[in-house]
Amino acid sequence: MNKIDDIADHNLPKHLAIIMDGNGRWAKQRGKHRVFGHENGVKTVRTVVENCVKIKIEYLTLYTFSTENWKRPKIEIDTLMRLLVSSLKKELKTFKKNNVRLNTIGSISSLPSRAYKELMEVMEKTKENTGMTLTLALSYGSREELQSAIKAISIKVKNNIISSDDIDETIINNHLYTHNLPDVDLLIRTSGEHRISNFLLWQIAYAELYFIDVFWPDFSEHHLVEAIKNYQNRERRFGKTSEQLI
């Protein structure tokens, strides 16, 4: 079995993003309600966060709740919000111990007031931490993010704050939710699905994609290490030839 000590300390992904998929199907396989899967998925989050700290990943972004997830049954949404609040309360001590700074992206104003309040409090209490930045994508959708950026840039052009000729990647980056994060190096999706599902579409332009046929509650240290090692063996060319990288 792969262990963290098996990972070489060079060529690590600076920014790791994960689509945590399969909680509901994992529960269904066991004859349980989807809620049971989400509860066990939270345990996996803690394990992955702690292992990423050990690996020295600088940025970890988790697709926690999408804009599309609001369409799910109310009982499931209420459960997810309850788990968010309870998890943030429980994990604050762990964040401080591991020097983790909590960050968030998405339309968080649409979250229930209690979840929003708890999120803001934990972010405030960890803002001075200098280790790994853990970003929770909450009520997040990449298309909505891009729409918001385009509107903001358009207003600035209209008010002569910037010129349309000056719009480049940097300006676009500065108007995204992720303006304080680097581009994604490695994107992992669990559950065997081979989709991006409206997640960080701009930010993963040159990311390495890794799909694994394991439901999120079963995603272990072994699977994480396997994904990192696979990434380290890939050649990232960014449009160049292999010869140009030598």
C-alpha positions in Angstrom: 0.0 0.0 0.0 1.2 3.5 -0.8 2.2 5.7 2.1 3.0 9.4 2.3 6.7 8.5 2.9 6.7 7.0 -0.6 6.2 10.4 -2.2 9.3 12.2 -3.6 9.7 15.7 -2.1 10.1 17.3 -5.6 7.6 18.1 -8.3 4.6 18.2 -5.9 1.4 19.9 -7.1 1.2 23.3 -5.6 -2.5 23.5 -5.9 -4.6 20.3 -5.6 -8.4 20.4 -6.3 -10.8 17.6 -5.6 -14.3 16.8 -6.8 -15.5 14.7 -3.8 -18.0 12.5 -5.5 -19.9 9.3 -4.6 -21.3 9.8 -1.1 -24.8 9.0 -2.1 -24.0 5.9 -4.1 -21.6 4.7 -1.4 -24.5 4.8 1.1 -27.0 3.2 -1.4 -24.6 0.2 -1.8 -24.9 -0.3 1.9 -28.7 0.1 2.0 -28.4 3.4 3.8 -29.8 6.9 3.2 -27.6 9.4 1.3 -27.1 11.3 4.6 -25.1 8.3 5.9 -22.7 8.8 2.9 -22.3 12.5 3.5 -21.5 11.9 7.2 -18.8 9.4 6.3 -17.6 11.7 3.5 -16.8 14.3 6.2 -14.4 11.8 7.9 -12.6 11.5 4.6 -12.2 15.3 4.3 -10.4 15.4 7.6 -8.0 12.5 6.6 -7.3 14.2 3.2 -6.6 17.6 4.8 -4.2 16.1 7.4 -2.4 14.1 4.7 -2.1 17.0 2.4 -0.5 19.0 5.3 2.0 16.2 5.7 2.7 16.0 2.0 3.2 19.8 2.1 0.6 20.7 -0.5 0.3 24.5 -0.4 -3.3 24.9 -1.6 -6.1 22.4 -1.4 -9.5 23.2 -2.9 -12.6 21.0 -2.2 -15.8 21.1 -4.3 -18.0 21.1 -1.3 -21.4 22.3 -2.6 -22.2 23.4 -6.1 -24.8 25.9 -7.3 -26.6 22.9 -8.9 -26.7 21.1 -5.5 -29.5 23.6 -4.4 -31.8 21.5 -6.7 -31.4 18.5 -4.4 -34.2 17.4 -1.9 -34.5 19.8 1.0 -33.7 17.1 3.6 -30.3 16.4 1.9 -29.5 20.2 1.6 -30.4 20.7 5.3 -28.1 17.7 6.2 -25.2 19.1 4.2 -25.6 22.5 5.8 -25.8 20.9 9.2 -22.6 18.9 8.5 -20.9 22.0 7.3 -21.6 23.9 10.6 -20.7 21.0 12.8 -17.5 20.2 10.9 -16.3 23.7 11.0 -16.7 23.8 14.7 -15.0 20.5 15.2 -12.1 21.2 12.8 -11.1 24.6 14.1 -8.7 23.1 16.6 -7.3 20.8 13.9 -6.8 23.8 11.6 -4.9 25.7 14.2 -2.8 22.7 15.1 -1.8 22.1 11.5 -1.4 25.9 10.6 -4.2 25.6 8.0 -5.9 28.8 6.7 -9.5 28.4 5.7 -10.7 30.1 2.6 -13.9 29.9 0.5 -15.1 30.6 -3.0 -18.6 30.8 -4.4 -21.9 32.7 -3.7 -21.6 32.2 0.0 -24.3 34.9 0.7 -26.8 32.3 -0.4 -25.8 29.9 2.5 -28.1 29.6 5.5 -27.2 32.3 8.1 -25.9 29.8 10.6 -23.6 28.2 8.1 -22.4 31.6 6.8 -21.7 32.8 10.3 -19.7 29.7 11.3 -17.7 29.9 8.1 -16.8 33.5 8.6 -15.8 32.9 12.2 -13.5 30.0 11.3 -12.0 32.0 8.4 -11.3 34.9 10.8 -9.7 32.7 13.4 -7.4 31.0 10.9 -6.5 34.0 8.8 -3.0 34.4 10.3 -2.1 30.7 9.7 0.7 30.4 7.2 0.6 26.8 6.3 -1.7 25.1 3.7 -4.7 27.2 2.4 -7.8 25.0 2.4 -10.5 26.4 0.2 -14.1 25.2 0.3 -16.1 25.8 -2.9 -19.6 26.5 -1.5 -22.6 27.4 -3.6 -20.0 27.5 -6.4 -20.4 27.2 -10.1 -17.6 28.1 -12.5 -20.0 29.5 -15.2 -21.5 31.8 -12.6 -18.0 32.8 -11.5 -17.1 33.8 -15.1 -20.4 35.7 -15.6 -19.7 37.6 -12.4 -16.1 38.5 -13.5 -17.3 39.6 -17.0 -20.0 41.8 -15.5 -17.4 43.4 -13.1 -14.9 44.0 -15.8 -17.6 45.5 -18.1 -18.7 48.0 -15.5 -15.0 49.1 -15.1 -14.7 49.5 -18.8 -18.0 51.5 -19.0 -16.7 53.8 -16.2 -13.3 54.2 -17.9 -11.5 52.6 -15.0 -9.9 50.1 -17.4 -9.7 50.0 -21.2 -11.1 47.1 -23.1 -7.7 46.9 -24.8 -6.1 46.2 -21.5 -8.2 43.1 -20.7 -5.9 40.1 -20.4 -5.5 36.9 -18.3 -4.3 38.9 -15.3 -7.3 41.2 -15.3 -9.6 38.2 -15.7 -7.8 36.3 -12.9 -8.1 39.3 -10.6 -11.9 39.3 -10.9 -12.4 35.6 -10.2 -13.3 34.1 -6.8 -9.9 32.5 -6.9 -7.9 35.7 -7.4 -5.8 34.9 -4.3 -5.0 31.3 -5.5 -2.7 29.9 -8.1 -4.0 27.8 -11.0 -4.8 24.2 -10.3 -1.9 21.7 -10.9 -3.8 18.5 -10.2 -7.6 17.8 -10.2 -8.8 14.6 -8.7 -12.4 13.3 -9.1 -13.6 10.3 -7.2 -16.5 7.8 -8.0 -15.4 6.9 -11.5 -17.2 9.8 -13.2 -15.2 11.5 -16.0 -16.7 15.0 -15.8 -15.6 18.4 -14.5 -19.1 19.4 -13.4 -18.7 23.2 -13.7 -15.7 23.3 -11.4 -12.8 25.8 -11.8 -13.1 25.7 -15.6 -10.7 28.6 -16.1 -8.3 27.6 -13.4 -7.8 24.0 -14.7 -6.8 25.0 -18.2 -3.4 23.2 -17.8 -4.2 21.0 -14.8 -3.5 17.3 -14.8 -6.7 15.3 -14.5 -6.9 12.2 -12.4 -10.2 10.1 -12.2 -10.4 7.2 -9.8 -13.2 4.6 -9.5 -13.5 4.9 -5.7 -16.4 6.6 -3.9 -15.3 9.5 -1.7 -15.9 7.9 1.7 -13.5 5.1 0.6 -10.8 7.5 -0.7 -7.8 6.8 1.5 -4.2 7.8 2.1 -3.2 5.1 -0.4 -5.4 6.6 -3.1 -4.1 10.1 -2.5 -0.5 9.0 -2.6 -1.2 7.1 -5.8 -2.7 10.2 -7.4 0.3 12.4 -6.4 2.8 9.8 -7.6 1.0 9.6 -10.9 1.1 13.3 -11.2 4.9 13.4 -10.5 5.4 10.9 -13.4 3.6 13.1 -15.9 5.3 15.6 -18.3 3.7 19.0 -18.1 4.5 20.8 -21.4 2.1 23.8 -21.3 2.0 23.8 -25.1 5.7 23.2 -25.6 7.4 20.1 -27.0 9.3 17.7 -24.8 12.6 18.9 -26.3 11.9 22.4 -25.2 11.6 21.4 -21.6 15.1 19.9 -21.5 
